[in-house]
Amino acid sequence: MTRLRIRLSHMVRSPRVTLWTFVVLVVATVTAILAPQLARSGGGIQPVPGGSPIMISNQDTNGLQLVGTLSQSKLVQGSNGVLYLDLSITSPMTVPTTAMYQPSDIIVVLDRSGSMAAENKLPYAKEAVRSVVGQLQVADRFALVTFASHATVNTALTHVSAAMREQIAAQLDSIRPGEATNISDGLLKARDLLADSASGRSRRIILLSDGETNRGIVDPQELGKIAASFGQYGAVLSTIGMGLGFNETLMASLSDYGMGHYAYLEHLAALGDILQKNLQDAQQVYASASNVDMTLGDGVTIRDAGGYPIDLGTQPGTARILTGRLLHGAKKRFVVTLQVPTTHIGNVQLGAVTLHYTTGGHSSSIVLPTDNLQVAILEPERQEEAVASIDQEIYRQVWERNNLGRMQKALSHWLRHGDRKKAEEAIATYRDELQQAEAASGIALSSPETSQKLSTMEQDLRQAFTGPASQQESQRNRAAKDQHQQSLQQQRTY
């Protein structure tokens, strides 16, 4: 409380302080004073000091570090059994040098369906591809695949000489819009180009599309398998959605299965910058692929993993989280949501967590020690003890970022399908669950920032269903894509 008064005093003396900030701090001070009284009068569990972090870590001989932190170490018998495991993967930093330069294989898979004629999408895409080709060196190789009703290899995978740049430019000039959208054929043609050895090369496929796939293989799971198969050739797949007509859920999923990343651009002026970023990242990759394998304890199930794809293993109680490529010196952080059985008193083993990754053409793995990967189930009368075991910082992060991101993904889905009632229910349900979590834990989880985000979502939702019917589809698509992209940013830290 003393620290808060000092901070308030400093801010009041600042000529830049706003009235709104002053009011927020005063309200926070009053809330802190009244919290114990509210708890005693039935306003929730009285706040207790947070538990010590249950942190498990390991570092391998390559210098890669894997850290897991449990949201709490104790649960109450008969509770919902939801437990969070905060995972972070930190790659070693390597100082880039000219000698470290890896020749690249870059394959652009470009949508040339009829919708690409609108809003100059195709000219923007062609110019962006020209820019990328201009950045490649002679040791690099480039290929161009275009697709509409079917796919065509416009430029085979070849070294980028001066003469080759002219040929690629001519190929780009000759491309004209077609009809349907056959993403699967485009990806399969690109995969066929990767049949030769990838030794010592950084390999990347970049898919650019503005529409829904409606020809060839259209099932998302089957498309995901194609995307995942690029890893067999040491390649990653990144996707870029252009405009408002594409399926953001599919494009983001393909990038996850392909171990790359997803970007969305309504206005294509920055397309060249996005492609350039892909090119730069190709030289910063520490591990071309990674996944977290979990062998779950008896009765333990996995509900979510930062929105990453989860493949349930052929053996019961196993799951694989596809965490994608790892960049030099970068940290990848996400939350695994677990469901733990709480029917019996005693310790529940959560299982084993192993990170597998591929770097320099070699496979490596790192395992989290299992000693602390467990949770104690207590008698109902020991509820305060269970609450006291909560890591408050992790718990706040889970609700302010991960769980908010999960809700935004649901909100995006209902916006895309034009169901206003379901979209409103998604926000309302999150508010209710947040309040229930606050009451049960005694932890202030709803920050002013989170409240502002929710208010903005509600405003955007109303706007998406306002105006002439001819405009609402575009408004809903825009809002759906914005919420989906924000959900990824909320759930994952890179």
C-alpha positions in Angstrom: 0.0 0.0 0.0 2.9 2.4 0.8 4.4 1.7 -2.6 1.1 2.5 -4.3 0.8 5.8 -2.4 4.3 6.8 -3.4 3.6 5.9 -7.1 0.3 7.9 -6.9 2.1 10.9 -5.4 4.7 10.9 -8.2 2.1 10.6 -10.9 -0.1 13.4 -9.4 3.0 15.7 -9.5 3.5 14.9 -13.2 2.0 17.5 -15.5 1.2 14.7 -18.0 -1.0 12.7 -15.8 -4.6 12.3 -17.1 -7.7 12.4 -15.1 -8.6 8.9 -16.2 -5.3 7.5 -14.9 -5.9 9.3 -11.6 -9.4 7.8 -11.2 -8.1 4.3 -12.0 -5.4 4.5 -9.3 -7.9 5.8 -6.7 -10.3 3.0 -7.5 -7.5 0.5 -7.3 -6.5 1.9 -3.9 -10.0 1.7 -2.5 -10.4 -1.8 -3.9 -7.2 -2.9 -2.2 -8.5 -1.5 1.1 -11.9 -3.1 0.9 -10.9 -6.5 -0.5 -10.5 -8.2 2.9 -13.9 -6.8 4.0 -15.5 -8.1 0.8 -14.0 -11.5 1.3 -15.3 -11.7 4.9 -18.8 -10.6 3.8 -19.1 -13.3 1.2 -17.6 -11.4 -1.8 -15.2 -14.3 -2.6 -12.3 -16.2 -1.0 -10.1 -13.9 1.0 -6.8 -13.3 -1.0 -3.9 -15.2 0.4 -0.2 -15.0 -0.6 0.5 -16.7 -3.9 2.2 -20.1 -4.0 5.8 -20.5 -4.9 6.2 -21.2 -8.7 6.3 -24.9 -9.5 9.0 -24.5 -12.2 10.6 -27.4 -14.0 13.4 -26.8 -16.4 16.1 -28.5 -18.4 18.8 -27.4 -20.9 20.5 -29.7 -23.4 24.1 -29.7 -24.7 23.1 -27.5 -27.6 22.1 -24.7 -25.2 18.3 -25.0 -25.9 16.2 -24.5 -22.7 12.8 -25.9 -22.0 10.9 -24.5 -18.9 7.5 -25.5 -17.5 5.6 -23.7 -14.7 2.4 -25.0 -13.2 -0.4 -22.6 -12.4 -0.8 -24.3 -9.0 0.3 -27.4 -7.1 -3.0 -28.3 -5.4 -6.6 -28.8 -6.5 -9.7 -29.6 -4.5 -11.6 -32.9 -4.7 -14.6 -32.5 -6.9 -13.4 -29.3 -8.6 -13.3 -28.9 -12.4 -9.7 -30.1 -12.5 -8.5 -27.4 -14.9 -4.7 -26.9 -14.6 -2.4 -24.8 -16.7 1.2 -25.6 -17.7 3.1 -22.6 -18.9 5.8 -23.8 -21.4 8.7 -21.8 -22.9 11.3 -22.9 -25.4 14.4 -20.7 -25.7 16.8 -21.2 -28.5 20.5 -20.4 -28.1 21.7 -17.1 -29.6 24.3 -17.4 -32.3 26.0 -14.4 -33.7 25.3 -14.3 -37.5 28.3 -14.2 -39.7 28.8 -14.3 -43.5 30.3 -17.8 -43.1 27.0 -19.0 -41.6 25.0 -18.0 -44.7 22.8 -20.9 -45.8 21.7 -21.0 -49.5 17.9 -20.9 -49.6 15.2 -22.7 -51.6 12.2 -20.4 -51.9 9.0 -21.7 -53.6 6.1 -19.2 -54.0 2.7 -20.8 -54.5 0.5 -18.1 -55.9 -3.3 -18.0 -56.2 -4.4 -16.9 -59.7 -8.1 -17.6 -59.3 -10.7 -15.2 -60.7 -11.0 -13.2 -57.5 -7.3 -12.2 -57.7 -8.3 -9.8 -60.5 -10.2 -7.6 -58.0 -8.5 -4.7 -56.3 -5.2 -5.3 -58.2 -4.4 -8.2 -56.0 -2.5 -10.1 -58.7 -0.3 -7.1 -59.7 0.5 -6.5 -56.1 1.5 -10.1 -55.6 3.6 -10.1 -58.8 5.5 -7.0 -57.7 6.1 -8.5 -54.3 7.5 -11.7 -55.8 9.8 -9.7 -58.1 11.1 -7.9 -55.0 11.9 -11.2 -53.3 13.7 -12.6 -56.3 15.7 -9.4 -56.5 17.0 -10.1 -53.0 18.2 -13.7 -53.7 21.8 -14.6 -54.4 23.2 -16.9 -57.1 23.5 -19.7 -54.6 19.8 -19.5 -53.8 17.1 -21.3 -55.8 13.6 -20.1 -56.6 10.5 -21.7 -58.0 7.0 -20.3 -58.8 3.8 -22.4 -58.8 0.5 -20.8 -59.6 -3.0 -22.3 -59.2 -6.6 -21.7 -60.1 -8.7 -24.8 -61.1 -5.4 -26.6 -61.3 -1.8 -25.8 -60.6 1.1 -25.0 -62.9 4.8 -25.0 -62.3 5.7 -21.6 -64.0 9.3 -21.7 -62.9 11.1 -24.8 -61.8 13.5 -24.7 -58.8 16.6 -23.2 -60.2 19.5 -21.0 -59.2 18.9 -17.2 -59.4 21.3 -15.9 -61.9 20.8 -12.5 -63.7 19.4 -14.3 -66.8 17.1 -16.3 -64.6 15.7 -13.1 -63.0 14.7 -12.0 -66.4 13.0 -15.3 -67.2 11.1 -15.2 -63.8 10.0 -11.6 -64.6 8.7 -12.7 -67.9 6.8 -15.6 -66.3 5.2 -13.3 -63.8 4.1 -10.9 -66.6 2.4 -13.8 -68.4 0.2 -14.9 -65.5 -3.5 -14.3 -65.9 -6.5 -14.9 -63.5 -8.2 -18.3 -63.8 -11.4 -19.6 -62.2 -11.6 -21.9 -59.1 -9.2 -22.2 -56.1 -7.3 -25.5 -55.9 -4.9 -24.9 -53.0 -4.1 -28.7 -52.7 -2.8 -29.0 -56.2 -0.6 -25.9 -55.7 0.9 -27.4 -52.5 1.4 -30.8 -54.1 3.2 -29.4 -57.1 5.5 -27.4 -54.7 6.2 -30.6 -52.7 7.2 -32.4 -55.9 9.9 -29.8 -56.5 11.5 -30.7 -53.2 12.4 -34.3 -54.1 16.1 -33.6 -54.4 18.5 -33.4 -51.4 18.0 -30.4 -49.0 21.4 -30.8 -47.3 22.7 -27.4 -46.2 19.8 -25.4 -47.6 17.1 -23.4 -45.9 13.9 -24.4 -47.6 10.6 -22.4 -47.5 7.3 -22.5 -49.3 5.2 -19.4 -49.2 1.5 -19.8 -50.0 -0.4 -16.6 -51.1 -4.2 -16.9 -51.5 -7.2 -14.6 -51.3 -10.0 -17.2 -51.3 -11.6 -20.4 -50.0 -10.3 -23.6 -51.4 -13.1 -25.1 -53.6 -11.4 -27.5 -55.9 -9.2 -30.6 -55.4 -8.7 -31.6 -51.7 -10.8 -29.3 -49.5 -10.9 -31.2 -46.2 -8.8 -29.1 -43.7 -7.3 -32.2 -42.0 -6.1 -33.6 -45.3 -4.7 -30.3 -46.3 -3.0 -30.2 -43.0 -1.3 -33.5 -43.7 0.0 -32.1 -47.0 1.4 -29.1 -45.1 3.0 -31.3 -42.5 4.6 -33.5 -45.2 7.0 -30.6 -46.2 9.0 -31.3 -43.1 10.2 -34.6 -44.7 12.1 -32.5 -47.1 13.5 -30.0 -44.6 11.0 -27.3 -45.7 8.6 -25.1 -43.8 5.3 -23.7 -45.1 4.2 -20.1 -44.4 0.9 -18.7 -45.5 -0.3 -15.2 -46.4 -4.0 -14.4 -46.6 -4.8 -11.5 -49.0 -8.0 -9.4 -48.8 -11.1 -10.5 -46.9 -12.4 -13.5 -48.8 -9.9 -16.2 -47.6 -10.5 -18.7 -44.8 -8.2 -17.4 -42.0 -8.7 -20.6 -39.9 -7.5 -22.8 -42.7 -4.6 -20.6 -43.7 -3.4 -20.3 -40.1 -3.7 -24.1 -39.6 -1.7 -24.8 -42.7 1.1 -22.6 -41.5 1.1 -24.4 -38.1 1.2 -27.8 -39.7 3.8 -26.6 -42.1 6.0 -25.2 -39.2 5.9 -21.7 -40.6 3.9 -18.6 -39.8 0.7 -16.9 -40.9 0.1 -13.3 -42.0 -3.1 -11.5 -43.0 -3.1 -8.4 -45.2 -6.4 -6.7 -46.2 -4.4 -3.9 -48.0 -1.6 -5.4 -50.1 0.8 -2.5 -50.2 2.9 -4.2 -47.4 2.9 -7.6 -49.1 6.5 -7.1 -50.2 7.6 -6.4 -46.6 5.9 -9.6 -45.4 7.7 -11.7 -48.1 11.0 -10.0 -47.3 10.5 -10.9 -43.6 10.0 -14.6 -44.6 13.3 -14.4 -46.6 15.2 -12.9 -43.6 13.7 -15.5 -41.2 15.0 -18.2 -43.5 18.5 -17.2 -42.4 17.7 -17.0 -38.7 16.2 -20.5 -38.3 17.8 -22.5 -35.5 15.5 -25.5 -35.7 13.5 -26.1 -38.9 10.9 -28.1 -37.0 9.9 -28.8 -33.4 7.1 -30.6 -31.5 6.3 -31.2 -27.9 5.3 -34.8 -27.1 3.3 -35.5 -24.0 2.7 -38.9 -22.3 -0.2 -38.0 -20.0 -0.9 -39.4 -16.6 -3.9 -41.6 -15.8 -7.1 -39.7 -16.5 -5.2 -36.6 -17.6 -6.3 -35.0 -20.9 -5.2 -32.0 -22.9 -7.7 -29.4 -23.9 -5.6 -26.7 -25.6 -2.0 -25.8 -26.3 -1.8 -22.1 -27.2 -3.9 -22.8 -30.3 -1.2 -25.0 -31.8 -2.4 -28.2 -33.6 -2.6 -31.2 -31.3 -2.3 -34.6 -32.8 -3.5 -37.4 -30.5 -1.1 -40.3 -30.6 -2.0 -43.8 -31.7 -1.3 -44.9 -28.1 -3.9 -43.9 -25.5 -2.8 -40.9 -23.3 -0.3 -39.5 -25.8 -0.4 -36.1 -27.7 1.9 -34.2 -30.0 1.9 -30.4 -30.1 3.2 -29.0 -33.3 5.3 -26.0 -32.2 7.0 -25.2 -35.5 10.4 -23.7 -36.3 12.6 -22.1 -33.7 14.7 -18.9 -34.5 18.1 -18.2 -33.0 17.9 -16.5 -29.6 14.1 -16.4 -29.6 11.7 -17.6 -27.0 8.5 -19.4 -27.9 6.0 -19.4 -25.0 2.4 -20.8 -24.7 0.1 -22.4 -22.2 -1.0 -26.1 -22.2 -4.5 -26.5 -20.6 -4.9 -29.8 -18.9 -7.9 -31.6 -17.4 -7.0 -33.5 -14.2 -9.2 -36.1 -12.5 -10.2 -34.9 -9.0 -12.4 -37.8 -7.8 -9.8 -39.2 -5.4 -7.5 -37.7 -2.7 -3.8 -37.9 -3.4 -1.2 -37.0 -6.0 -1.9 -37.1 -9.7 1.1 -37.5 -12.0 0.7 -35.3 -15.1 3.0 -37.3 -17.3 6.1 -36.6 -19.3 7.0 -33.7 -21.5 9.6 -34.0 -24.3 10.6 -31.5 -26.9 11.9 -32.9 -30.2 13.5 -30.6 -32.7 15.6 -30.7 -35.9 18.6 -28.5 -36.4 21.4 -28.8 -38.9 19.7 -31.9 -40.3 20.0 -33.7 -36.9 17.3 -34.6 -34.5 17.6 -33.7 -30.8 15.3 -33.9 -27.8 15.1 -32.5 -24.3 12.9 -33.8 -21.4 11.4 -32.0 -18.5 12.1 -33.7 -15.2 9.0 -35.4 -14.0 9.4 -35.1 -10.2 7.4 -31.9 -9.9 5.0 -32.6 -12.8 2.2 -33.6 -10.4 -0.7 -32.0 -8.6 -2.1 -32.9 -5.2 -5.9 -33.4 -4.8 -7.0 -32.2 -1.4 -10.2 -32.6 0.7 -12.8 -29.9 0.1 -12.3 -28.4 3.6 -8.7 -27.6 2.5 -9.8 -25.2 -0.2 -7.8 -22.3 1.1 -4.7 -24.4 1.0 -5.3 -25.2 -2.7 -5.9 -21.5 -3.4 -2.7 -20.6 -1.6 -0.8 -22.8 -4.0 -1.7 -20.7 -7.1 1.1 -18.9 -8.8 -0.6 -15.6 -9.1 1.5 -14.2 -12.0 1.0 -17.3 -14.1 -2.7 -17.3 -13.3 -3.2 -13.7 -14.4 -1.3 -14.3 -17.6 -3.4 -17.4 -18.3 -6.6 -15.3 -18.0 -5.4 -12.1 -19.5 -3.8 -13.7 -22.5 -4.3 -17.4 -23.1 -8.0 -17.7 -22.1 -8.8 -14.3 -23.7 -7.2 -15.6 -26.9 -9.2 -18.8 -26.9 -12.4 -16.7 -26.6 -11.3 -14.5 -29.5 -10.8 -17.6 -31.7 -14.4 -18.6 -30.9 -15.6 -15.0 -31.5 -13.8 -15.0 -34.9 -15.6 -18.3 -35.8 -19.1 -16.9 -35.1 -18.4 -13.6 -36.8 -17.3 -15.4 -39.9 -20.5 -17.5 -39.9 -22.7 -14.4 -39.3 -24.1 -15.6 -35.9 -24.3 -12.5 -33.8 -26.0 -14.2 -30.9 -23.2 -16.8 -30.5 -20.6 -14.1 -30.9 -22.1 -12.1 -28.1 -22.4 -15.2 -26.0 -18.6 -15.9 -26.4 -17.7 -12.5 -24.9 -20.4 -12.8 -22.1 -19.2 -16.3 -21.2 -15.6 -15.2 -20.9 -16.7 -12.3 -18.6 -18.6 -14.7 -16.4 -15.8 -17.2 -16.2 -13.3 -14.5 -15.4 -15.5 -13.2 -12.5 -15.9 -16.8 -11.2 -12.1 -17.3 -11.4 -11.6 -14.1 -9.5 -14.1 -15.1 -6.8 -12.7 -18.6 -6.4 -9.0 -17.5 -6.3 -9.2 -14.1 -4.6 -6.9 -12.8 -7.4 -7.7 -9.6 -9.3 -7.7 -10.9 -12.9 -9.6 -8.2 -14.8 -7.2 -5.4 -15.4 -8.2 -2.1 -17.0 -6.4 -3.2 -20.2 -8.5 -6.4 -20.3 -11.7 -4.5 -19.7 -10.9 -2.1 -22.5 -10.2 -5.0 -24.9 -13.6 -6.6 -24.1 -15.3 -3.2 -24.6 -13.6 -2.8 -28.0 -14.6 -6.3 -29.0 -18.2 -5.5 -28.2 -18.0 -2.3 -30.2 -16.4 -4.1 -33.2 -19.1 -6.8 -32.9 -21.9 -4.3 -33.1 -20.3 -2.5 -36.0 -19.9 -5.8 -37.9 -23.7 -6.2 -37.9 -24.5 -2.5 -38.7 -25.4 -0.9 -42.0 -26.7 -2.2 -45.3 -26.6 -6.0 -45.8 -24.2 -5.5 -48.7 -21.6 -4.1 -46.4 -22.1 -6.4 -43.4 -20.4 -9.4 -45.0 -17.2 -7.4 -45.5 -17.4 -6.0 -42.1 -17.9 -9.4 -40.5 -15.0 -10.9 -42.5 -12.7 -8.1 -41.5 -13.7 -8.4 -37.8 -13.3 -12.2 -37.9 -9.8 -11.9 -39.3 -8.8 -9.3 -36.9 -10.0 -11.3 -33.9 -8.3 -14.5 -35.2 -5.0 -12.8 -35.7 -5.2 -11.2 -32.2 -6.1 -14.6 -30.7 -2.8 -16.0 -32.0 -0.9 -13.0 -30.5 -2.7 -13.4 -27.2 -2.0 -17.2 -26.9 1.6 -17.3 -28.2 4.8 -15.3 -27.5 7.6 -15.6 -30.0 
